[in-house]
Amino acid sequence: MTIYRNLKENKKEYPGFSIDFEERLGDILIKEGLLSLEDLYSSLRIQKEQGGRLGWILVSNGYIKRIELYKALAKKSRLPFVSCNIRDYLKKLDAGLLSRVSPEEIIKYQAVPVSLKGNRLIVLTAYPNSKKTLQHYREKFDTEIIEERVVTDKDITEIVKKIFKRSLHSKVRFGLFHRKPEESAYRRVTKPQIIVLISVLAAISMGLWFYTDAVLIGIFGIIQVFYLIFIAYKFIISVAGIRHKDFKKSSKGQTCSPDHYPVYTVLVPLFKEPEPVVGSIISAIKDLDYPKNKLDIIFLFEKHDTDTLKIAKKLRPPSSWRFFIVPNGTPTTKPKACNYGLSFARGEYLVIYDAEDIPEPDQLKKALYAFQNSPDDYGCFQAFLNYYNKDENFLTRMFTLEYTYWFDYLLSGLYKYRLPIPLGGTSNHFKIGVLKNILGWDPYNVTEDADLGIRMSAENKRVGVINSTTYEEANSRPGNWIRQRSRWIKGYIQTSLVYNRHPLKLIRTLGFKRWASFQMIVTGTPFTFLINPLMWVLFLVWIITNQLSVLPQIPEIITISGTISLIAGNTIMIVLNLAAAFSRKYYNLMPFALLNPFYWILHSVAAYKALWQFLFRPFYWEKTTHGLTNVGFGSASHCEAYTLLDAS
């Protein structure tokens, strides 16, 4: 090293010396006044501890701008920097050449082939002198001479968007439908399902015509049985989740070592969000305890939602983050936006966060540890979800109780018994390879998370649970709550119909136990909400009149069993809510668990709205309005979240 420095410093004294002294990136940036020595040393320490490219460490930590990095890389590589002349090169793009490459290739190697004349290939690249990139294109185009022109990674992305616009848009909308139409909700029901439905209705109608009393009694009895079975199953699985303490204890403090950090993509779909909400998610992502240079942050905006985009730009997030505009076109749904972001993701792993989320800072590390210490068939890990405005009003208290039992207990129980897990809408951590292999999200399913969890099971990929919580904003207004819940229930109806198209095939794929669990959780959830009002009406009529005046005299065994089913079902849900409040030490919420039957009335209202929308507006995405809470965003909500975490 001393000899190298002496030769470099006294190069003029050795005119015949043939060594090519390549300038280092840090030297170039310091010489041009773009970087301080202190910041360079700080970045080198980060590189030594965490690995990664020095240039991207400088950008992701805010020491230099993105364009400054690529100009310096061009100078270091002694290649022309042509971002300012990108339009000239776009005119030179050889369509025949581009037909031989895929957008995935270009994104992976960050290089676009421009033209091939004789044995000379011109390439626009954001990774100059990359051996992998050069080798790939030499072999692909059977050429030895490659002339590189340096552009920014944003230029590469924009070129891909422009060249492959139609194919990308088609893929994010119809990729699943074109390759596996039976797993897409694009078709609400299939012909065999219609035939079965018509046959059942016809049989019931004829039975009611000829054997009215017996058929009504039979229908009422079947409803009672399934009502109680669905709720009892949730209770059994949740009890298993409560007892699954070993998982929760063993996962504390488990994080991977710094030299094992791969690139992690974070997708944040936004739509019509107010400034406090956008500011909150930006702050939450900044607080993630993960190497900044290993984070691939992608914010997704709908094309006509210019206000949210302006707000996000105004808040000036780090220059290493990327903002994507999702192309127009139906359906306008979150899964379509996520599919678009997935097309450009660079990470080995991927997580989704919603606009109002506040994940615990070490969540990515816990997810990575779970992946690295689990069998290869795990494709996803779901974090727990809870609320930071739990004490705001009756609705937020009940919502918190419900989420706590669902994520802390029910999903933990499903995880324990290796049963299909319907994912939550956020904080799903995926292996990107697995996610792409199963064709991402279904843009026509309005509860895309639950659908994806079931599809992973159908593809023999397991879903796990990690002991980390993401705090969200609980809906504090009934109208907004019903809009959100009706969309979720409509998605469960869609998912149930999709995976009941070929029930025998699904049983062979999942096995009977996992198939039955899917029916209990996904099919049973909307069923119980739809049936609940009928159960209450019949019960109250029986109590008041001691007979069902609108129906034939029902045998005593039926009325008694119906009463037992109703009381037992509601008692089970009350007990689960009590246990949930106790587990997180939300003692002030425990009295509200007794009010769960009234909370279910709202579920039933949402369920009937969901059924109507499934029939007449199947792909309509009802927007959940965020920022309605009186609990502050940003640092205040972070403090609240961590207080709750410590209490648990």
N, C-alpha and C positions, 0 to 999 in steps of 0.2 A: 504494500500500500504506500509506503514511504517513497519507493522508487517511482511508482505511478504518479504520485503528487509532484515529485521533483521534475519528472519528464514533462508533466502537464504544465507546471508553472514556468518551465524554461524551454518550452517547445521551440521558440524562435532560435535557440542556441543549437538546435539539432535539426537543421533543415533537411537532412537526408533521412530522418527517422520516419518510418512508414506506418506506425501505429495510429489507428483512427480513434482519437479521444472523444468519445460520445459524451455530450453534456448530460448531466442528470436533471431530472424534472425539477427537483427542488432548487438547483442552481439557477435554472432558467427563470423560474418564477421570482426568485429573490433578486436576480439581476435586473429584471424588468419592473421591480418595485411592487409586485403583486402579492408578495408573501413575506412575512417577517420571519427571522431566524427562530424566534421563540415558537411561533405557530408550526414551523417545519419540524422542530424537535418534538413538539407535542404530538404531531401526526405520526412521526416515526416511532414514538413510544406506543401509540395505538396500534400501529402496524405490527410491531414486535409482539404485542400482547394478544392481538385478535386476528392477525393476518389481514389479507385483502390488498387491493391496489392502493398505492399511496395517493394517486390523483383523486380517486373517488373518496378517500378518507378526507382529503382537503375540501372537496366540494360538500360532502354530507355534513361536515362539521362547520360549514360556513366560512372557512378561511379564504376561499377563492370562489369565483363565479364559474358556472358550468362552461361558458364559452372560453374563459381564460384557460381552463384545463385543456381543452381540445386544441387551442392555438399553441399551447406549450408542448403538447404531445406531438403536434405536427413539426414543430421546430426541433424537438428532441430526435424525431425519426427522420428529419431532413426530407420531409414530404410537404407538398403544397396543402394549405388549408383552404378549402373552397366553399365553405358554408355560404359566403356572400354571393357566390356564383352558382348556387344550387339549381336555379331555374335553367341555366345553360346546360347543365348536365342532365336535367330531366328531359330536355328536348332530344338528347342523344341516346336515351335509353332504348336498347334493342328489345323489341317486344318478343322476338323469337328466343332471345337469351333468357328473358324473364320468365317465359313459359316453362323453362326447365328448372326453376327454383320455386320453392313454396314460401309463403310468408313466415312460416315457422323457422325455416332455415335462415332467412334474413335476420329475424329477431334473435335467434340463437347466436349467430356469428357476427351480428351487428355490421353486416357488409352487404352492399348491393352491387351486383355485376352490371356495368353500364354498357360496354361494347366489347366485342371480340373480333380483332382484325389480325388475320394470320395466326401467329402464335402469341399475340399480345392481348392480355385481358386487362381492361381498366375497371377498377373497383372503387366505390365510395365506401369508406370504412370509419367506424368510430373506435376500432381496436387496431391501430396501426402496428404492423410487424408482428401480428399474432400468428404463431406457428400453426395453431389449429385451423385458423381461418384460411391461411394461405394454402395449407395442405389440402383442405377440403375443396377449395375451388380449383386447385391444380388437378386434382383427381376427377372432379366433376366435369370440367371442360377440357381435360386432356391438354393442358398448356403448362409451360414452364415460366413464362414471363408474365408477371402480374404487376401492374403499375397501380399503386394505391393513391387515393386522394382522401384527405382527412376531412370529415364532417362531424357534427355533434350527434349524440345518440338521439336527440330530438329530431334531427333531420332524417335519420334512418326510419324513425317511427312515422313521420309525416309521409315519407315516400311509400312505406308499406300501406298506410291508410289510403293514399291516392291510387296506387297501382291495383291494390286488391280490394277496393272499396266494396264492389258488388259481392264478391265471394265471401268476404268477412261478414258483411251484413246478413247474407244468406245463412252462413254458418251459425251465427249467434241466434238467429231466429228459428231455423229449421234443421240445425245439425243433428239433434236427437231424433226428430221426426223422420228425416230422410234415411238415417241409418238404422233406427229401431223404432218404427212408428207405433208398435204396441206399447212402448214405455212412455209415450208422449201424451199429454193431456190436450193436444191440439184437436183430437177427435174426442168429444165428450163421452160418447158411448158407441160401442161397436154394434154391428147388426145382430150377432148372437146375443148380446146383452139386451137389445131391444126386444128380440124374440122371447127371451126368458121373462122379461118384465111384463110384456103383453100377455104371455101365457099365464103368469101368476095372477095378474089382475083379472083376467078372464075367468080363471078357476075360482077366485074369491067371489067374483060377481055372481057366478052361477051358484056357488054354494050359498051365498046370502039370499039368492032368489028362492032356492028350494029348501035350504036348511038354515034359516036365518039365525035362530037361537044358538044352535050348535056351533056354527061358524064364528059368530061374535064371541062366544065363550072361548073358543079355541084361540082366536086372535088375541083376546085379552090375556089369556094364560101365557101364550108365547111371548108377548111383550113383557110381561112381568118377569119371566124367566131370564130373558136376555138382558133386561134392565139391571137385574141384580147380579148376573154373571159378569157383565162388563165392569160394574163398579167394584165388585168383590175382587176381580182380577187385579185392578189397579191397587187395591189395598194390599193384596198378597205381595205383589212386586215391590210396592213402596216399603213394606215391612222388611223385605229383603234388603232394600237400599238403606234403611235405618240401621240394620245390623251389619252393614258392610263397612264397619269402622276401620278395618285394617287398611283399606284402600286410602281412606282420608288421612290416617295417621302416617302411613308410609310415604305419602306423596309430599309431605311438608319438607320444604328446603331442598327438594330434588331439582337441580339445574345442571346443565351440561358445562363442561370445561370450556374456557374461552377459545381454545384452538380448534373447536369443533363447531363453529358457527357458520352454517351455510346461509345463502341469501334467502330472506324471508319476505314474500310479497304480502302487502297489506292492502286489501281492497276496501274502499269507503264509498259506497253509492250514496249520493245526495240528491234530494229533490225538494225544491221549495222550502228550504230551511232558513230560519232567521239567523241573524249574526251571532247571538249568544250560543246557539247550538253549534254552528260551524266553528266558532272559536273554542268551544269546549272539546270537540273531537280533535282539533289540531293540537291543543294542549295535551290531551290524553296520549296521543301518539308520540309527541315529543318526549313524554315522560316514560315511554317504554324502555325498560332496562335491557337493551339489546344493541349490539354495535351498530351505530348509525350508518356506517358504510356498507353494512350487510342488509339494510332495510330497503325494499323496493316498494315505495308508497305510491299508490295510484288512487286518485280521487276521480269519481265518475259522475258526470253531469249530463242531464238530458239537454238536447240541443236548444229547446225553446225555453229552458230555465236559465236565462242569462243573469237573473238577479243573484242566484246562489253562487254562480261562477264569479261574479264581480265581488261578492262578499269574501269569498275564499282568497281571491287575488289581493284584495285590500289588506287582509290579515298577514300577508307576506310569509308564507311557510317556507321552509328550507328549499333552496334551488334544486336539490336532488330529487324532490318529490315531483310527481308527474300528474298533470290534469288532462283527462280525456273527455271529449264530447261524444256521447253515445249517438250514433246516427238515428235520425227520425225513422218512424215506421212502427206499425203495430206488431206485437203488443208493447205498450209502454210500461214495462215491469222491471222490478229490481233484478230478477234472474237474467233478463236479457242484458241489462247493464253489466252484470257480473260476468257473463259470458264474453262480452266485449273486452272487459279488463283482463280476463284470463288469456285472451289471444296475445296480449303483449306482456304477460307476466314473465319475469326473469328468475324468480325464486325457485328453490327446491321445495319449499313449503309455502302455504298460503293461508291467510286468515281473513275473515270478513268482519268488519265493524260497522255498526249503524251510526247514524249521525249523532245520536244522543249518548253514545256509549262512553263508559269510563272503565276500561279494563285494568285489573291490577298490573302494576308495572312489570312484574316478572312472569307474566302469563306466557309469553313466547318461549321463554327458557323452559318453563314447565312442560309446554307442549312438545318442544324439541326433545327434552329428556324422555318424555313418554314414547315418542317415536323411536328414539335410539335404543330404548330398552324394552321394546315390545316386538313380537313377531312381525314378519314382513307383511302379513295379510291385513294389518291395521292400515286403513286409508284415511281415517279421520279421528280427531279427538274433540269432544265438545266440552267447553268450559261451562261452569254454572252461571246462571243469569239471576240477577236480583235488582232491587230498586233503591235509589238513593233518596227518593221523596216519599218513603213509605208512610210517614205520619201525616201526610197532607190532608186527607179526608177519608171518608168511608171507602170510596172506590180504590184509592191507592193502598189502603190497608188490606183490603180483600185481595187485590191483585198481587201484593207482596206475599201473602200467605199461599196463594195458589202457585206462584212461581217457585217459592221455596220448596214446597212439597214435590212439585213436578220435576225440578232440576236436581235438587239435593237428594231426593229419595227415589222417585219413580225411575228416572234415567239411570241412577246408580244401581237400582235393582235389575233393570234390563241389561246393564253392562255386566253385572255379576254373573248373570245366567246366559250371557252371550246371545241375547235376543235382539231383533232389529230395533234400532233407536231412531225415532223421528227427531231430526235435529232441530235446534232452536234457530231463529233467523239470524243470529249473530254469534261471533266467537266460535265459529267452526274452524278448526285447524286441519288443513288437508295436505297430503302429499300431492304436489301438482301433477306428477306423472299419473297417479291413480285418477285424479279428477278429470284429466284430459281423456284418459282411456275410457271412462264411463260417460264421456261427452258432456261434462259440465252440468249446468242447471237446465231444467225444462222451463223455457220462458213463458209457456202457456199455463203453468201451474202456479197459482197465486200463493200457495204455501210451499214454495220451492225447496225449503229446508227439510221439511218432513218427507217430501218426495225423494230428495236426494239420499236421505238416510236409509230409506227402504231400498232404493235402487242399488246402493252400495252392498246391502245384504244380498240382493238378488244377483249381484256380480261377485259374490263370495269375498267381499271385503268387509272387514269388521270396523265398527265404530266404538270408540272408547270414551271415557269421561276423565277429565283432569280436575284436580282440586284447586281450581282458581276461579275467581268470580269476576264477571263484568257487570258493573252497575249501570242501570238504564233509568230513563224517566218513565214512571208508571203513569198511565192515562188517568187524569184527574177529572175528566168531564165525561158524562155518560154517552153523549152522542159520538164523541171521538172514540171512546172505548168500543161502542157497538160497531162502528165502521171497521176498526182494526180486528175485532173478534169475528165479525161476519166474514172477513176475508180469510182468516185462518181456518174457520170451519168449512168455508167453500173449498179451500185447498185440500182439506182432509177428505171431503167428498170426492174431489177430483182424484186424489191419490188412491182412495179405496177402489174407485171404478177402474182406474188404470191397471192396478195390480190384481184385480179380480176378473180380468179379461180371459186369462188362461189359468184358472185356479189349480188344475191338476199339475200343469207345468210348474207353477210356482211352488206347489207342495214338494215336488221332486227336487226343485232347486234349493229351497230353504230348509226342507224337512218339516214335518207336521208341527212340531213344537213351535218353531219360529213363525210358521205360517199362521198358526192359531194366535200367537201373540200379536202379530200384525193386525189381525181381525179385531182383537180385543181393544187395542190402543187406537188404531187409525179408523177402523169402521165403527167401533163402539163409541168413540167420543161424540161425533155428531148425532148418532142414534140416541144416546142418553139425553142429550140436550133437546132433541126434537120431541122425545117421548115424555120428558119430565112434566110439562104442563098438563098433559092428558092424565098422567098418574095422579097429580094433585086434584084436578077437577073431579075425577071419579071418586077419589078418596073423600073429598069434602061433600060431594053429593051423598055418598053412602053414610057419612057421619050425620048429616043434617036430616036426611029422610029415612035413613036405615034401609033404603032400597034404591036401586038405580032405576028411576022412573023413565029415563030415556032409553033404557036398554032392557032386555029380558031379565027375568030374575036369575041372577048368577049364583051358582052353588056356593055354599058357605066357604068351602075350601079355597075357591078362587078369590073371594073377597078378603079372606084372612091372609092368604099368601100375598095378595096385592098390597095390603096394608103393611105386612112385614117387609116386603120388598122396598116400598117407599120409605118407611121409617129406617130400615137397616141401611139402605143406600145413602140417605142423607146423614145418618149417624157416622157411617164410615168416612164420608168426606169431612165431617166436622172433626173427627179424630185425627185424620191426616193433617188437617190445618193446624190443630193444636200441637201435634208433634213437630210440624215445620216451625212454628213460632218458638217452641221450646228449644229446638236444636240450634237456632241462631241467636238465642237469648233475646228474642223480640217479645219479652214478657207482656209488654203493654198491648200487643196485638192479640193475645190469647183470648180475651173475651169476644173479640170480633169473629173468631172461628165459629161461634155458636150461631152467627148470622149467615152462615154459608148457604142455607136454603134460599134466602132472599137474593143472594148473589147469583145463584143459579137461574133465577128468573131472567136476569139480564142475558145470561148465556142462551136461554131459550129464545128470547127476542132476536138475538144475533143469529141463532141457528136458522130460524125461519126466514130471516132476511137473506142469509147465505143460500138457502135452498132456492129462493126466488131468483137470486142473482145467478145461481148456477144454471137455471133454466133459460134465463133471458139475457144475462150479461156475464157469461162464463169467464172471460179473460180480463174483466175490468178490475183494475188495481185501485182499491180505495186507499187514498193517501192518509197516513196517520200524521196528524199535526203534532209537531214537537215544540218545546219551548213554552208550554202552557203552565208549567209548574211554578210555584212561588219559591221553590228552592233555587238558589243561584247556580249558575254554571261556572265553568273554569275552576279556579283554585278553591272556591268555596265548596263546590260539589266534590272536588277531590278530597278535601278534608273530611266531608261527611262520609264519603265512601270508605276512607281508610278507618274512620271511627267505627263504622259498622263492621269492617273486617276484623278489627282488633277485638270487638265485642264477641265475635263468633269464634 
